[in-house]
Amino acid sequence: QVHEVRPGDKRLAAYVVPRSRAQDPEHTITQLDASHIQHWHRLSDEIYAAPGPATSPTFNITGWNSTYTGQPIPAHEMRNWVEHTVANIRACKPRTVLELGCGSGLLLFRLAPLCTRYVGTDISQRVIGELRKQIGLHLSAPGQVELHHCSAEDLSPLPAEMFDTVILNSVSQHFPSIEYLLRVLEGAVSRTQKGGHIFVGDVRSLPLLPGFHSGVQLHQATAEMSRGELARKVNQKLLQEEELVVDPAFFLALQQHIPQITDVKISLKRGHDQNELTRFRYDVVLSI
């Protein structure tokens, strides 16, 4: 509308009123979520279709690139990351496992031999097909592993059974919203046995996001760049952030929303490697 600040000084004013989640039509949220998930679906297929680093089929780190350099994260750093993650999950004493977003099987190949049942899901049909081939070749008891092509939110294709451990490792950053993450966690809780655990790993930290983007931009800066220009680039990246970043306080607040959660353990990523995985992410274990 036109707003006259003083006689003769007319300005065009616009007002934005945020609409609460309760007022927002549910189908609109679902459409936005579906569009975002479809984007990651296509991207995942493209990543796994491209030739990756020359590594073992049970250690396929295709797509794990450094934001600092754009180059693949060194294999020895990825091995450290995988070993520390597996150790954290083994502390939960898993026997029957549901992994939502199993990818190329970095965790599956190391945990499945210790379990009596391992069910994995992934949004990429391509990665599920390739993983089935590798399981038949590299696991001594491939029959104990079952794979499904579905999203993390849709558990309907899975067998109606309960698991003592549910894993969501390095997938939350690809979710479209915190509401979507909440729905996934509600579904995970519904499939977890009493006394079981949900491991949410490699979560990108919201409080550490400014430090992350500052580090990346500083690494990529030229010697001639001023501090003011560097600060503008960091702010621009913060505004353009496309992945989901989560404050650890969200997981503590989950106990109020999902009463089956009896304990929440949040831990920093372990490791001495100076990369974005160890410096700006954390793990969460929810006890049910």
C-alpha positions in Angstrom: 0.0 0.0 0.0 1.1 3.6 -0.4 2.2 5.2 2.8 2.7 9.0 3.2 5.6 9.5 5.6 5.2 13.3 5.4 3.2 15.6 3.1 4.5 14.9 -0.4 6.7 12.0 0.6 4.9 8.9 -0.5 6.4 5.4 -0.2 5.3 2.0 -1.2 5.0 -0.3 1.9 4.6 -4.0 2.0 4.0 -6.2 5.1 4.8 -9.9 5.6 2.8 -11.8 8.3 4.2 -15.3 9.0 1.7 -18.0 8.9 1.9 -20.6 11.7 2.2 -24.3 10.9 -1.3 -24.8 12.1 -2.6 -22.3 9.6 -0.6 -23.7 6.7 -2.4 -26.3 4.6 -0.8 -29.7 5.2 -0.7 -30.5 1.5 1.5 -27.5 0.8 4.1 -28.7 3.3 3.9 -32.2 1.8 4.4 -30.8 -1.8 7.4 -28.8 -0.7 8.9 -31.8 1.1 8.2 -34.1 -1.9 9.9 -31.6 -4.3 13.0 -31.4 -2.1 13.2 -35.2 -1.6 12.9 -35.7 -5.4 15.8 -33.3 -5.9 18.0 -35.4 -3.6 16.7 -38.5 -5.2 18.0 -37.4 -8.6 21.2 -36.1 -7.1 21.9 -39.4 -5.4 21.4 -41.3 -8.6 23.8 -39.0 -10.4 26.4 -39.3 -7.7 26.4 -43.1 -7.7 26.3 -43.3 -11.5 29.5 -41.4 -11.7 32.9 -43.2 -11.4 34.2 -42.9 -7.8 37.6 -43.2 -6.2 39.3 -46.6 -6.6 38.3 -48.2 -3.3 36.9 -51.5 -2.1 33.3 -52.2 -3.0 32.6 -52.4 0.7 34.2 -49.0 1.2 32.5 -46.9 -1.6 33.0 -43.2 -0.7 31.7 -41.8 -4.0 30.3 -38.4 -3.4 32.1 -37.7 -0.1 33.7 -34.4 -1.2 35.2 -31.6 0.9 33.3 -28.3 0.9 36.7 -26.6 1.4 38.4 -27.9 -1.8 35.6 -29.6 -3.8 37.9 -32.7 -3.9 37.1 -36.2 -2.4 37.8 -36.4 1.3 41.0 -38.5 1.7 40.2 -42.2 2.1 42.1 -42.5 5.4 40.0 -39.7 6.9 36.8 -41.4 5.7 38.0 -44.7 7.2 38.5 -43.0 10.6 35.0 -41.4 10.3 33.5 -44.8 9.5 35.3 -46.7 12.3 34.3 -44.1 15.0 30.7 -44.2 13.8 30.6 -48.0 13.9 32.1 -48.0 17.4 29.4 -45.6 18.6 26.6 -47.8 17.1 28.2 -51.0 18.5 28.0 -49.5 21.9 24.2 -49.9 21.5 24.7 -53.6 21.2 22.7 -54.0 18.0 21.3 -57.3 17.0 18.3 -56.4 14.8 18.9 -53.2 12.8 16.9 -50.9 10.6 19.1 -48.4 8.7 17.2 -45.5 7.0 19.4 -44.2 4.2 22.0 -47.0 4.0 23.7 -45.6 0.9 26.6 -47.6 -0.5 26.8 -49.8 2.7 29.6 -48.1 4.6 28.0 -49.1 7.9 26.1 -52.1 6.7 29.1 -54.1 5.7 30.7 -53.6 9.1 27.6 -54.0 11.3 25.6 -56.7 9.5 28.0 -59.6 10.3 27.4 -58.8 14.0 23.6 -58.9 13.7 20.9 -61.5 13.3 18.8 -59.2 11.1 19.7 -56.0 9.1 17.2 -54.1 7.1 18.4 -51.2 5.0 16.5 -48.6 3.0 17.5 -45.9 0.5 15.8 -43.4 -1.7 18.0 -44.3 -4.7 16.9 -47.4 -6.6 20.3 -47.3 -8.3 22.3 -47.6 -5.1 19.9 -50.3 -3.7 20.5 -52.4 -6.9 24.3 -52.0 -6.7 24.3 -52.8 -3.0 22.4 -56.0 -3.5 25.1 -57.2 -5.8 27.9 -56.4 -3.4 26.1 -58.0 -0.5 25.9 -61.3 -2.4 29.6 -61.1 -3.1 31.1 -59.8 0.2 28.9 -61.0 3.1 29.1 -64.6 4.4 25.4 -64.6 5.3 23.7 -62.3 2.8 20.3 -63.8 3.7 20.2 -61.8 7.0 20.2 -58.5 5.1 17.1 -57.1 3.4 17.0 -53.9 1.3 14.1 -51.7 0.4 13.8 -48.7 -2.0 11.8 -46.1 -0.1 12.2 -42.7 1.6 13.1 -42.4 5.3 9.6 -41.1 6.0 7.7 -44.0 4.3 8.1 -47.2 6.3 5.2 -49.0 4.7 7.3 -51.2 2.4 9.1 -52.6 5.4 8.2 -55.7 7.3 5.9 -55.0 10.3 8.5 -55.8 12.9 10.4 -54.1 15.6 14.2 -53.4 15.8 16.5 -52.9 18.8 18.5 -50.3 16.8 17.4 -47.8 14.2 20.2 -45.9 12.3 19.9 -42.5 10.5 23.5 -41.7 9.7 24.5 -38.7 7.6 21.0 -38.3 6.1 19.3 -35.6 8.1 21.1 -32.9 6.2 19.2 -34.0 3.1 15.8 -33.6 4.7 13.7 -30.6 3.6 12.7 -29.3 7.0 12.8 -29.9 10.7 9.1 -31.0 10.5 10.2 -33.7 8.1 13.0 -34.8 10.4 10.4 -35.0 13.2 8.1 -37.2 11.2 11.0 -39.5 10.3 12.0 -39.8 14.0 8.3 -40.5 15.0 8.4 -43.4 12.5 11.7 -44.6 13.8 10.4 -44.6 17.4 7.3 -46.6 16.2 9.7 -49.4 14.9 12.0 -49.4 17.9 11.7 -52.0 20.7 11.4 -51.0 24.3 14.9 -50.8 25.6 16.3 -50.1 22.1 18.1 -47.1 20.6 17.9 -44.7 17.7 21.3 -43.5 16.4 21.1 -40.2 14.5 24.7 -39.6 13.2 26.6 -37.0 11.5 24.1 -34.2 12.2 25.2 -30.7 10.9 25.3 -28.3 13.8 23.3 -25.0 13.6 25.3 -23.2 16.3 28.5 -24.1 14.4 27.2 -23.1 11.0 28.8 -19.5 11.0 32.1 -21.0 12.0 31.9 -23.6 9.2 31.2 -21.1 6.4 33.8 -18.8 7.8 36.4 -21.5 7.6 35.4 -22.5 4.1 35.5 -18.9 2.8 38.8 -18.2 4.5 40.3 -21.3 3.0 39.1 -20.2 -0.5 39.9 -16.5 -0.1 42.6 -14.7 -2.1 45.4 -12.7 -0.4 43.8 -9.5 -1.7 40.3 -10.2 -0.2 39.4 -7.7 2.6 37.8 -8.8 5.9 34.6 -6.9 4.9 34.3 -8.9 1.6 35.0 -12.1 3.5 32.3 -11.3 6.0 29.8 -10.6 3.1 30.6 -13.9 1.5 30.1 -15.8 4.8 26.7 -14.0 5.3 25.7 -14.8 1.8 26.5 -18.5 2.3 24.5 -18.6 5.5 21.5 -17.2 3.7 21.9 -19.6 0.8 22.4 -22.7 3.0 20.5 -25.6 1.3 21.0 -28.4 3.7 19.2 -29.0 7.0 21.3 -27.9 10.1 20.0 -28.7 13.6 20.5 -27.2 17.0 21.3 -30.0 19.5 18.6 -28.5 21.7 16.1 -29.9 19.3 16.9 -33.5 20.3 16.6 -32.6 24.0 13.2 -31.1 23.4 12.1 -34.3 21.6 11.5 -36.0 25.0 8.5 -33.6 25.5 7.0 -34.5 22.1 7.8 -38.2 22.1 7.4 -39.6 25.6 8.9 -43.0 24.6 12.3 -41.3 24.5 13.7 -41.9 27.9 17.3 -40.5 27.4 19.1 -38.4 24.9 22.9 -38.6 24.5 24.6 -36.0 22.3 28.3 -36.4 21.5 30.9 -34.6 19.4 32.3 -36.4 16.4 35.5 -38.1 17.4 38.7 -37.9 15.4 41.9 -35.9 14.9 41.4 -35.2 11.2 40.8 -31.6 10.5 37.8 -31.8 8.2 34.1 -30.7 8.3 33.0 -34.2 9.5 34.9 -34.0 12.8 34.8 -30.3 13.4 31.1 -29.3 12.7 28.9 -32.4 13.2 27.6 -34.4 16.1 25.9 -37.8 16.9 22.8 -38.4 18.9 21.6 -41.6 20.6 17.9 -41.7 21.7 17.0 -44.4 24.2 13.5 -45.8 23.9 
